[in-house]
């Protein structure tokens, strides 16, 4: 098994043994990627109805034993290259992190969250096409027997895009950096492929407590 983010992982998949060589090479690129030490990847069963060939990983951001963010990444491959994709590969991701309650009222939260994804892809030189997604914020206030939990605010970013360069490890690394920024960690120092990028952004103030503390 290839090392992923300091760990070994195979990931979930559909028929990889008999899959096209392009898909097998893409999976190898993902499982061989080296990520930030805070990011932990683990295998996940891949959805079977989205494309003929799929591969999935789940991820979490952990600092001092606490989970600050989590998410999933699914790689889809359809040799027939569906027209909406504008290619034969598609990356589908979900990113989720708990934030400080005062962030819930920030009118720019959604726009900023989406820009961090595009900035991360740019910073890693990951070329992409046909991006789409949603940014959702959820503020929870607890009452009665649950009042002691305190208020919580969560951001969830769902996004998909078509890798235009087949440098799949770059796309995984960019998504991993998005997870870390949403978790409140500073962006990793890395060469920016073009002007701009993650080097100048301020991360969201995430809660430094386990996401499963509720």
Beta strands, then each sheet from edge to edge (+ up, - down):
strand 1: 3-4
strand 2: 7-8
strand 3: 12-13
strand 4: 39-43
strand 5: 53-63
strand 6: 66-77
strand 7: 89-99
strand 8: 128-140
strand 9: 152-163
sheet 1: 1+ 2-
sheet 2: 3+ 5- 4+
sheet 3: 3+ 5- 6+ 7- 9+ 8-
end
